[in-house]
Amino acid sequence: MRRIALLLGLALMSGCGNSSESSAAHGPVDSAVADAEAEVASEAASDTSFPDVTDDADSDVIGGEDVVEPDVFTPSCFSNESVCVDHITRRYCDKGQWKEQTCGAGAGCVGGECVQGECSDACRLGEAEAGKVCELWDVVSGDWVASEPGQSLHDRARAYALWLHRDGMAYGGIGNARYQDPPDYKTVESLGGLGDSAIWTGTYLAAEALRLKTTDASDARKAVVDLVETLHLWFNVTGEPGVLARYVAPSNTPHPVILSDLDCSVKRCHCDVSYQGKKYDYIGHISRDQYQGVMLGYALAYEALGENDEPTRELIRQDVVKFVQELMKERTMPVVVKVNGTPVGPLNVKIRFAVINSAEMENGAVSLHVDTGKYDDSEAYGFQEFLPNLALLLKQIPLISSIVPSTVPRADSAVMLASFFSVALMVTDGVKAYENQHDEILAFYEGNTGLGGNINDWIPIMSGWFYSNSCGKGYYANNIVMEPMYNLARLEPDLGRRGVMVSHVLESRMWKTFETTKNSFFSFIYAGVAPGVSAAIPGEAKTQLAQFPPPPRIRVAVNLTQDPKYLPHQDGCPDQTQHTGAVDVGERVVSDFLWQRHPWGLFDAGDPAMTYPGVDYLVAYWLGRFHNFIHDDTVGKCAAWHG
């Protein structure tokens, strides 16, 4: 029921669902429109009772009539949009009714159209279901062919997606799989890193959305819908507007593997939480970084889905608008402040650009830990703020108000905050039911004169961005500013402001810091949104990305300390090459998301039982594909059900 309710506007369009609900040629049987509208909010995000919430396609048609009328009830359609139902079938809107066309011999569906000599994936390569296996099919010859992940970047992406869904996800969220049996890698013992699951699950949504934008593959559409469904649950299970959970699993359920970070005895974990008639356990104490992957994924998913995917787009819209409206509120909160470990308060403090989790308050107050040696590294409990100028909060604390500078600029928060508003404006633009919210958000974004100011105050702050390199410490912060920068540089509604953000922040500040780091993800972000970028930049990024090995992504031992290619070493940084260059991707220390780790390390003892999910490869590959920096090396071959 969950799939039918969520996919009402999509069901006949995508033709994908559980095998018990669909035939070979057509999509699942639809519920009535009213039924779906009533159920989508209550069921779409709450049913995570299986280890992986993604369903499989069930289409295995090669050939057939040129045009067929679906033999199930079809709702009216209201646009000229056409989509791929599977690798050789398109669905299009004709005079208010959906119709299907099976592509002719030697043609497949790409971008919603039948294209000679091309096709797009209808299932996840390598998966098996109901006696069928998802295999690679050659649309020209009509033959089933072998995948070559060692040679083909596209096949490598397909292989990473299989490993990720098979071993690196539980209840729709991404983790790091530890195996019982290296080097066989057949039995997963545990999933770790779940405290960072939101950012990587959101980043994976971005990868699948980019795949959908690039290919219109029916399999990508299913993946996007399922991931949005998961993250919608994570955005709402806390019961607090705009407060995201790091990871969510059903309560009182035998888990398929050990979920290492989900420990109900730990303070940040909240267990037996009720949401829409079900019980969940979630990891809380949310931080700024987790929102960046989710908002990147949400923005790209909203763009990738058409107006006929409205039930899923509405989930995104609800979450984004609720989040941004919460950030706009000015509130007075009791705050217990620890200054260099000394508690002060509670004090009544005005807060804006923050979300509040009452379940994490202590005695009705939120907490703020302040280090006077590094004001911008303060840590919050019970709330998460995105203040571009932290002095607006710190100046209200009597013990330190006289010594706090008038400005404690946080350029990354300025980028994050502006990107959130830009996404909110995009998802409400032209939506009649959200006209008031759109106008309210825009007016605040451009004209707020109260606490925190507006975009015109934030741009000078973000223009002062810099990375203080201390042997790579804190390098992860670069990723959590580049992800929202990709949204901001594309979606900022004012072209003049957008130009300043790209030239003064992304190009002059960020790219100048990263241009020698061999970071393919950052390179594709920069080249994808900045004008006049040399083709050599994405070309080198592709060369580095191609050095990723096929999965599994094992934490292999690395020792390059005596490698002449990486001499001399950086002064004061043990086992690091000089920071004027970087270690090649193929030789680099392996980590959870390569692009957030510094690129200079020369030694790691390794851990052959530990693997990583490959989201780093997938998002960089599909970003490169979307911007035409990488071309498909398997044209005419696509994944389809065989058997």
C-alpha positions, 0 to 999 in steps of 0.5 A: 500500500505504501508504494501505491499511495506514494506513487499515485501520480507516478505509478502508471508513468513509471510502470515499476513496483512489486512483482505481485502488483505489476505485469510485464508490460504495464505498471502497478494497479492504481488506487484512486487519486483521492485515496493517494492524496489521503494516504501519501502524508501518513504512509509515504515515510513511515513504513521502513519495516524492511532493510532496504526500502527500495523496490525493484522494477518488474518490466521485461518487455522487448518488443510488442505493439508500437502504441498500447492503451494501458489496460488498467485505470489511468488518471488524467494527465495534464502535461506534455511530459513523457517518461521511460517506463522501462528500457524500451517503453515510454509513457506519454500524455496524449489529450489528457490520457496516458498512452504507452509506446513500445520502441521499435527494433534497435531503439530504447527509451532515453529521456522519455523518448524512443531513441535509436541505438540507446536505452536506459536502465530498468533495474539495478544490475545484478539483482535477482527477483522472482526468477529473473536477474537484472542483466545488461542488454544490447538494444541494437543486437538484442543480446544479453552482454557482460558488464565490465566494471573494471573498464567501464565507468558506467558499469562501475557505477552500476556495480557500486549501486548494487553493493550499496543497496545489497550490503550498505543500506538498512531501512533506507539509510546508508552506512559502512559495512563491516564484514565477517568474512574478508576477502569473500565479502559475503556476510555483513556483520555490522553497519557503522557510521550511521551518525552520518547517515543523513548526509550520505543518504541525501548525497546518494539521493543527489546522485540518483536524481542526477542519474534521472536528470541525465537518463530518465531511467525508470530505475533511477526514478524508483530510487529517487522516490524511495530515498525521498520517502526515507528522508521525509520520515527522517525529517518528521520522526523527531516531532519537531519542525525542521529537526532532522534525524541522523538515522532512523530504524523501526523499534522492537525489530530484529535488525538484519545486521548490527546497527553500530551507532543505534544504541538506546543507552546513549544520550543522543539516541531516542527510542520508541518514538511514536510517529503516525502509529508506529514506533521508531528509534532514531539518532539525534543531536543533529549537526549542520553537516547532515542537512547539506546532503539532504538539501542537495538531494532534495533540490536535485530530486525536485528538479528531476521529478516532473509535475506528474511526480507531484506526490513525491515533490510535495513531500520535498516541498513540505519538508523544505518549507517547514524547515525554512519557516522554522529558521525564520522565526525569532524566539527567546529561549532559556540557554545554559552556557558553558564558557570554557567549561564553566556553566552560566545561566540559564539565560534568556537569549534571542535565537534565530536561524535555528531549529529546536529539539525539545527532547534534547533540552535539559530542564527546559533549556538548550545548551551552548558550549563556548570556547573563547579561543575559537568562538566559531567552533561553539557546540549546541545541544537541544538546538542547531543554529545556522547563524552567519554571525555567531556574535549575535548570539554570543554577545547576549552572554554577560560573562563574555559579551565584553570580549566577544568581537562584534562579528564572529563570521561563519562563511559556511553558515552563510552559504548554507542558510542562503542555499536553504532559502534558495531551495525553498523558493525553487520548490514553491515557485509557481505552486498556487497552494504555496503562493503565500509561503513563497512570498513570505520566504522571499520577502524575508530573504531579501528584506529582513531587518531583524536579528540575523539580517538578510541575504545582503548581509550574508554575502559579505560574510560568505565572501570571506570564506577561507580554509585554515589548513592544519595538516588537513584537520577539519577538511570535511568542512569543505565538503559541507560548504561545497554541497550547498554552494552547488545549490546556491550557485544554480538556484539563487533567484537574483542573477546579480547576486548569483554572479557575485556568489560564483565569482567572489566566493566559489571561484576566488575563494573556494576553487583557489583552495581546491584546484590542486587537491585532485578532488573530482567532486569539487571540480565538477561542482565548480566547472558545472556552475562557473562560466568559462572554466577550462576543459582541462579541469573536468578532464583531470577530474575524470582522470582521477575519478577513473582511478576508483577501483570497482567495489567493494570499496575496501579500507586497504593498507596504504604506505606511500611514505617512501614513494618518490612521487610524493616527496618531499613531505609537508613540514610539520605534518607527519606522513603527508605529501606537500600540500601544493599537490595531492595523492592520486585518487587511486593511491589515496587513503580509503575513507567513507566519502573520499571528497571530504577527507584531505588528499595528502595522507601517505599512510594508513594501516588499513582494515580489510573487514571495513568497506565504504558504500561508494557514494563518493564515486556515484555522486561524482560520476553522475555529476560529471555525466549530467554536465557532459564532462563524462560521456556514457561508455555503454551507449546502447546497453542498459540493465533489464530483467532477464528470465 
